[in-house]
Amino acid sequence: MALNKNFAIPLVVIILAAAAGGGWYTWQHYGHDHATEGKTVQGKQLYTCSMHPFIIKDKPGTCPICGMELIKKLDDATGGGAQTAEQKQQADMLGHVSLSPTQRVMANVATVAAKQTTLDKEINAVGIVQYDQSRQAKVTAWIAGRIDKLYVNKVGDSVSKDKPVAEVYSPDLLATQQEYLLAIKSRDQLKSSPIASISQSGEGLVASAKQRLMLFGVKESQITDLEKAGKPNIRLPIYTPLSGVVIEKMIQEGQYVNTGEVLFAIADLSKVWVEIDVFENEVPYIRVGQRVEIRSSGDQHVAVHGRISFVYPFHDPKTHTVKARVELANSGRMLKPDMFVNAIIRVPLVTGIVIPVTAVIDTGKRQVAWVETAPGMFEPRNVQVGERVDDKFQILSGLKAGDKVAVSGGYLIDSEAQLKGGGGQDHSKHTGGKPATSGQTPVAGQQQPQGGHEGHGAPPAAQPPTKKETLKMDDMNM
């Protein structure tokens, strides 16, 4: 029994040593060929998925996870040597994200073209229609008397400065007319006097009586008619200083009035003012002479245009607004005083490349836009943004006119790029300030596959296979 033990132990050691040597030789020459690792197996080209690089196959096909076409796997053994054009193209494509039509629809990815245009700031304000104060007047009594006749009886009537609005009887006016007629007769009699002082005094009497008539509101034409008729007028017509509409009526027919008493208030509505309220943060963009679009609350489809004529020098502390005056024509009298209107002021700011705000992803350190370089293929671009107006960004660099950028679904594209490992956002944003390594978890609830692939997402067991192929463990580079 002792002899058998002494013989058996050395025999087992020899057998184990032979097996280990044979395994090492086989692994070195057949199972771990460094010259072809990552590129070929028994002379065949290997293929991988651009979005799931841990999927390795020895023939073309589709990825069992996402269904994308497999691409040729790069030769890692080239190290720092020169790459072929195909290898460079594949290396560049690692930063891209490719979406199939189905994925694009499911991710709701939409694109728009960047445009070279002027970025306008639109200021919206509300306003109230007011009378043009330079086109308002009051009809007053120039002399005390009785209103014998009214030609305008109600508010809203149109009046003309060439037609009388009332007639007044005044004893003082009647006496003054008689004085004027007597002065004319005296002038004619004294004109033939050889004494110069007497002949000239007649002219002075006529001028003095005429001046009194004019102070009573009698026009030159009325004085001429008085001189031709040779007898005074019992009633004196009263005229308005301008044409317009009656906005106030303060007298009745037969009423006695005193000198200076207001009879009517007249306004010309062919032009009106609109006083708009501009918020204090938008006041720096307001200038005299700017064009303003006015739309009434009653009919938003009809717009009239005017220009800012004055910006008031005071601020309303209750509404935090500043008033600006807009002058505009009122054809057809569509704008009524005290009517509320909406005002739009478009202020041109800058000219350049403009894209929607939703097309820019802000990582905190930089801004990224996903550009569609080919149908379904997106690449990240670092952009520098300038002015922002409403939902538009001015792009200072990174894009040119005509580039198609993703305006919706951009964050989903960026997430796919992070899983792929070549995304547009900073890894520090997703890993708490430190780059993701093979031992870290770049996205909550996901783990990296073994082998040191950075940011490639969950291991194969966490991804359900698609209906196209059955997911096999031997397809993965474990």
C-alpha positions in Angstrom: 0.0 0.0 0.0 2.9 2.4 0.8 4.5 1.6 -2.5 1.3 2.4 -4.4 1.1 5.8 -2.6 4.7 6.7 -3.4 4.1 5.9 -7.1 0.6 7.5 -7.4 1.5 11.0 -6.1 4.4 11.7 -8.6 2.2 10.4 -11.4 -0.6 12.8 -10.6 1.9 15.7 -10.5 3.3 14.8 -13.9 -0.2 14.5 -15.5 -1.2 18.0 -14.1 2.0 19.6 -15.3 1.5 18.2 -18.8 -2.1 19.3 -18.9 -1.1 22.9 -17.9 1.6 23.1 -20.4 -0.6 21.8 -23.2 -3.4 24.3 -22.3 -0.9 27.2 -22.2 0.5 26.2 -25.6 -3.0 25.9 -27.1 -4.2 29.3 -25.7 -1.1 31.0 -27.0 -1.3 29.6 -30.6 -5.0 29.2 -31.1 -7.2 30.9 -28.5 -5.3 34.2 -28.0 -3.6 35.2 -31.2 -2.6 38.9 -30.4 -2.0 39.6 -34.1 -5.7 39.0 -34.9 -7.4 39.8 -31.6 -10.4 42.1 -32.1 -10.2 41.8 -35.8 -10.5 38.2 -37.1 -11.2 34.8 -35.8 -9.7 32.1 -38.0 -9.2 34.7 -40.8 -12.8 36.1 -40.6 -13.7 39.8 -40.1 -15.5 40.6 -36.8 -18.5 42.9 -36.7 -19.9 44.9 -33.9 -22.8 47.3 -33.1 -22.0 51.0 -33.1 -24.4 51.6 -30.2 -23.6 48.3 -28.3 -19.9 47.6 -28.9 -19.9 44.6 -26.6 -21.9 42.7 -29.3 -19.3 40.9 -31.4 -20.1 38.6 -34.4 -18.1 37.0 -37.1 -20.6 37.8 -39.9 -22.6 40.9 -41.0 -26.2 41.2 -39.7 -28.2 43.3 -37.3 -27.8 44.0 -33.6 -29.9 41.6 -31.5 -30.6 44.5 -29.1 -31.4 47.6 -31.2 -31.7 46.1 -34.7 -29.1 48.4 -36.3 -26.8 47.1 -39.0 -23.5 45.8 -37.7 -20.2 47.5 -38.7 -16.7 46.2 -39.1 -14.8 46.0 -35.9 -11.6 48.1 -35.8 -8.3 46.5 -35.3 -7.1 47.5 -31.8 -3.6 46.2 -32.6 -2.9 49.1 -34.9 -2.2 51.2 -31.7 -0.7 54.5 -32.7 0.0 53.4 -36.3 -1.6 54.9 -39.4 -5.3 54.1 -39.9 -7.0 53.4 -43.1 -9.7 55.7 -44.5 -12.3 53.2 -43.6 -11.0 53.0 -40.0 -10.9 56.7 -39.7 -14.5 56.9 -40.9 -15.6 54.2 -38.4 -13.8 56.1 -35.6 -15.6 59.3 -36.6 -18.9 57.5 -36.6 -18.5 56.5 -33.0 -19.5 60.0 -32.1 -22.7 59.8 -34.2 -26.0 58.3 -33.4 -28.0 56.5 -36.0 -31.8 56.1 -35.7 -34.0 53.9 -37.8 -37.3 55.3 -39.1 -39.1 53.4 -36.4 -36.8 54.7 -33.6 -37.2 58.2 -35.0 -40.9 58.1 -34.8 -40.9 56.5 -31.3 -38.5 59.1 -30.0 -40.5 61.9 -31.7 -37.4 63.4 -33.3 -38.1 66.4 -35.5 -35.6 68.7 -37.3 -35.6 72.2 -38.7 -33.1 74.0 -40.8 -31.0 76.8 -39.3 -31.7 80.1 -41.0 -29.8 83.2 -41.7 -32.3 85.9 -40.6 -32.8 88.9 -38.4 -33.8 88.2 -34.8 -36.6 90.5 -33.8 -37.7 91.2 -30.3 -41.5 91.4 -30.1 -42.9 93.7 -27.5 -46.6 93.2 -26.7 -48.5 96.0 -24.9 -52.0 97.1 -24.2 -53.2 100.6 -24.8 -56.2 102.9 -24.8 -57.4 105.0 -27.7 -57.4 108.7 -26.8 -58.4 112.0 -28.6 -55.6 113.7 -30.4 -55.2 116.7 -28.1 -54.0 118.9 -30.9 -57.3 118.3 -32.7 -59.7 119.2 -30.0 -61.5 122.6 -29.5 -64.3 124.2 -27.6 -66.9 126.6 -29.0 -67.5 129.5 -26.5 -69.6 132.6 -26.4 -67.6 135.6 -27.3 -70.3 137.9 -26.1 -73.2 137.7 -23.6 -76.6 137.0 -25.1 -79.4 134.6 -25.8 -79.1 131.4 -28.0 -81.9 132.0 -30.5 -81.0 129.1 -32.9 -79.1 125.8 -32.6 -78.0 124.0 -35.7 -76.4 121.1 -33.7 -78.7 119.5 -31.2 -76.9 116.3 -30.0 -73.6 114.7 -29.2 -72.0 112.8 -32.1 -73.2 115.2 -34.8 -70.6 116.2 -37.4 -69.7 119.8 -37.7 -67.7 121.9 -40.2 -65.8 125.1 -39.5 -67.5 126.6 -42.6 -71.0 126.2 -41.2 -72.5 127.9 -38.1 -73.5 125.7 -35.1 -75.7 128.4 -33.4 -77.0 132.0 -33.6 -76.9 134.4 -30.7 -78.8 137.6 -30.0 -76.9 140.2 -28.0 -77.8 143.9 -27.4 -74.2 144.8 -27.0 -73.4 143.2 -30.4 -76.3 145.1 -32.0 -75.1 148.4 -30.6 -71.5 147.8 -31.8 -72.8 147.1 -35.3 -74.7 150.4 -35.3 -71.6 152.2 -34.1 -69.6 150.7 -37.0 -72.2 151.8 -39.6 -72.2 155.4 -38.1 -68.4 155.4 -38.2 -68.5 154.6 -41.9 -70.9 157.4 -42.6 -68.8 159.9 -40.6 -65.7 158.8 -42.5 -67.4 159.5 -45.8 -68.5 163.0 -44.6 -65.1 164.0 -43.1 -63.1 162.7 -46.0 -63.7 165.9 -48.0 -62.6 168.2 -45.2 -59.5 170.3 -46.1 -58.2 169.8 -42.5 -56.0 166.7 -42.5 -56.6 165.9 -38.8 -60.4 165.9 -39.4 -60.3 163.8 -42.5 -58.0 161.3 -40.8 -60.2 161.0 -37.7 -63.0 159.4 -39.7 -60.7 156.5 -40.5 -59.8 156.1 -36.9 -63.4 155.8 -35.9 -64.1 153.0 -38.4 -61.0 151.1 -37.4 -62.0 151.3 -33.7 -65.6 150.1 -34.3 -64.3 147.2 -36.5 -61.9 146.1 -33.8 -64.7 145.8 -31.3 -66.7 143.7 -33.7 -63.8 141.3 -34.2 -63.4 141.0 -30.5 -67.0 139.8 -30.3 -66.2 137.0 -32.7 -67.4 138.6 -35.9 -65.5 137.5 -39.0 -64.0 139.7 -41.7 -66.5 138.3 -44.2 -69.4 139.2 -41.8 -68.1 142.7 -41.4 -68.0 143.1 -45.1 -71.5 141.9 -45.5 -72.6 144.3 -42.7 -71.0 147.2 -44.6 -72.7 146.2 -47.8 -76.1 145.8 -46.2 -76.0 149.1 -44.3 -78.0 147.7 -41.4 -77.1 145.5 -38.4 -77.8 141.8 -38.1 -80.2 140.9 -35.2 -78.5 137.5 -34.6 -74.8 136.7 -35.0 -73.8 133.2 -36.4 -71.4 131.2 -34.2 -68.7 129.0 -36.0 -66.4 126.2 -34.7 -62.6 126.5 -35.0 -62.3 123.1 -36.6 -64.3 120.3 -38.3 -65.1 117.2 -36.4 -67.8 115.7 -34.2 -69.5 117.1 -31.1 -68.3 115.2 -28.0 -70.1 117.6 -25.5 -73.1 119.8 -25.7 -73.6 122.2 -22.8 -76.5 124.6 -24.0 -80.1 124.5 -25.0 -81.9 126.7 -27.5 -83.2 129.9 -25.8 -80.6 129.7 -23.0 -78.8 132.9 -22.0 -75.0 132.6 -21.9 -72.2 134.8 -20.5 -69.0 135.8 -22.2 -66.6 132.9 -22.3 -69.2 130.2 -21.5 -68.6 126.9 -23.3 -71.3 125.9 -25.8 -69.8 122.7 -27.5 -66.7 120.5 -27.3 -65.5 119.4 -30.7 -62.9 116.7 -31.6 -61.4 115.7 -35.0 -61.3 111.9 -35.1 -59.5 111.6 -38.4 -56.3 111.0 -36.3 -56.1 109.6 -32.8 -53.6 108.8 -30.1 -53.0 105.4 -28.5 -51.3 105.4 -25.2 -49.7 102.1 -24.6 -48.2 100.7 -21.3 -44.7 99.3 -21.7 -43.2 97.2 -18.9 -40.1 98.8 -17.4 -37.8 96.0 -18.5 -38.7 96.6 -22.1 -38.5 100.4 -22.0 -34.8 100.5 -23.2 -36.0 99.0 -26.5 -38.6 101.8 -27.1 -37.6 104.7 -29.3 -39.5 107.7 -30.8 -40.3 106.9 -34.5 -40.7 103.2 -34.1 -43.4 101.5 -36.1 -46.3 100.0 -34.0 -49.0 97.6 -35.1 -52.3 98.3 -33.4 -55.2 95.7 -33.3 -58.5 96.4 -31.7 -59.9 93.9 -29.2 -63.1 93.8 -31.3 -61.5 92.8 -34.5 -58.1 91.2 -34.3 -57.9 90.6 -38.0 -57.7 94.3 -38.9 -54.5 96.1 -38.1 -53.5 99.7 -38.4 -50.0 101.1 -38.1 -48.6 104.2 -36.5 -45.4 105.5 -35.0 -44.3 106.4 -31.5 -44.3 110.1 -31.1 -43.5 110.5 -27.4 -42.4 108.4 -24.4 -43.6 109.8 -21.2 -40.9 110.8 -18.7 -42.6 109.2 -15.6 -43.2 105.7 -14.3 -46.3 104.2 -12.9 -45.4 102.6 -9.5 -48.6 100.5 -9.4 -48.2 98.7 -12.7 -44.4 99.2 -13.2 -45.1 100.5 -16.7 -44.2 103.6 -18.8 -46.6 105.1 -21.2 -45.7 105.8 -24.8 -47.9 107.7 -27.3 -48.6 106.4 -30.7 -50.1 108.7 -33.4 -52.0 107.0 -36.2 -54.6 107.8 -38.9 -58.1 106.6 -38.1 -59.7 106.1 -41.5 -63.4 105.2 -41.2 -63.2 106.1 -37.5 -62.7 102.4 -36.6 -60.8 103.3 -33.5 -63.1 104.9 -30.9 -61.8 106.9 -27.9 -61.4 104.9 -24.7 -61.3 101.6 -26.7 -58.8 99.0 -25.5 -56.3 97.8 -28.1 -53.3 95.5 -28.4 -50.0 96.9 -29.6 -47.1 95.0 -31.1 -43.6 96.5 -31.5 -41.0 94.6 -33.4 -37.4 95.6 -32.6 -34.7 94.2 -34.8 -31.7 93.1 -32.6 -29.2 91.1 -34.6 -28.8 89.3 -37.9 -27.3 85.8 -38.0 -28.0 82.1 -37.7 -31.2 81.5 -35.8 -32.5 78.1 -34.4 -35.2 77.2 -31.9 -34.3 77.2 -28.2 -35.3 73.5 -27.9 -32.5 72.6 -30.4 -29.8 73.5 -27.8 -28.8 71.2 -25.0 -27.0 73.0 -22.1 -24.7 70.7 -20.2 -23.6 73.4 -17.8 -20.2 73.8 -19.4 -21.1 74.0 -23.1 -24.1 74.0 -25.4 -24.6 71.1 -27.9 -26.9 70.8 -30.9 -27.5 67.5 -32.7 -27.2 67.9 -36.5 -28.6 65.5 -39.0 -25.7 64.9 -41.3 -27.4 62.1 -43.3 -30.9 60.6 -43.1 -31.2 59.1 -39.6 -27.6 60.0 -38.7 -27.0 62.7 -36.0 -23.7 64.2 -34.8 -23.1 66.5 -31.8 -21.9 70.1 -32.5 -20.6 72.5 -29.9 -22.4 75.8 -30.5 -22.0 79.3 -29.0 -25.2 81.1 -28.4 -25.8 84.8 -28.5 -29.1 86.7 -28.0 -32.2 84.9 -27.0 -35.6 86.3 -28.1 -38.7 84.3 -27.0 -38.2 80.8 -28.4 -35.2 81.6 -30.7 -31.5 81.5 -30.2 -28.8 83.4 -32.1 -25.9 81.1 -33.0 -22.5 82.7 -33.0 -20.5 79.6 -34.0 -20.9 75.9 -34.6 -23.7 75.9 -37.3 -24.2 77.3 -40.7 -27.3 78.1 -42.7 -29.1 75.0 -43.9 -27.9 72.6 -41.1 -30.8 70.5 -39.9 -30.9 70.4 -36.1 -33.1 68.3 -33.9 -35.7 70.4 -32.1 -37.4 67.6 -30.4 -36.0 64.3 -29.1 -32.6 65.8 -28.7 -32.2 64.6 -25.1 -33.1 61.1 -26.2 -30.5 61.2 -28.9 -28.0 62.5 -26.3 -28.9 59.7 -23.9 -28.3 57.1 -26.7 -24.9 58.7 -27.3 -24.1 58.4 -23.6 -24.9 54.7 -23.6 -22.8 54.4 -26.7 -19.9 56.2 -25.0 -19.5 59.1 -27.5 -22.3 61.4 -26.6 -22.5 65.1 -26.9 -22.9 65.9 -23.2 -20.1 65.9 -20.6 -19.8 62.7 -18.7 -19.2 64.7 -15.5 -22.9 65.8 -15.7 -24.0 62.2 -15.4 -21.4 60.8 -13.0 -21.5 63.5 -10.3 -18.4 65.4 -11.6 -16.1 62.4 -12.3 -15.6 60.6 -15.6 -17.2 57.2 -15.8 -14.8 54.3 -15.6 -15.2 50.6 -16.0 -16.0 50.2 -12.3 -18.5 53.1 -12.1 -22.2 53.3 -12.9 -22.7 56.2 -15.3 -26.5 56.0 -15.3 -28.6 55.1 -12.3 -29.8 51.5 -12.4 -27.3 50.5 -15.1 -24.0 48.8 -15.0 -21.2 48.6 -17.5 -20.3 45.3 -19.1 -17.1 43.7 -18.0 -14.0 44.5 -20.1 -13.7 48.2 -19.3 -16.1 49.6 -21.9 -17.0 53.1 -20.8 -20.5 54.4 -20.8 -21.9 51.5 -22.8 -25.0 51.0 -20.7 -26.4 47.9 -19.1 -25.0 44.3 -19.4 -26.6 42.0 -21.9 -28.9 40.4 -19.3 -30.5 43.8 -18.7 -31.5 44.3 -22.3 -34.3 42.2 -23.7 -33.7 40.8 -27.2 -35.7 42.0 -30.1 -37.8 39.8 -32.3 -35.2 39.9 -35.1 -32.7 37.6 -33.4 -32.2 35.6 -30.3 -29.7 37.1 -27.9 -26.9 34.7 -27.3 -24.2 34.9 -24.7 -21.5 33.9 -27.2 -22.2 37.1 -29.2 -20.8 39.3 -26.6 -17.2 40.2 -25.9 -17.1 39.2 -22.3 
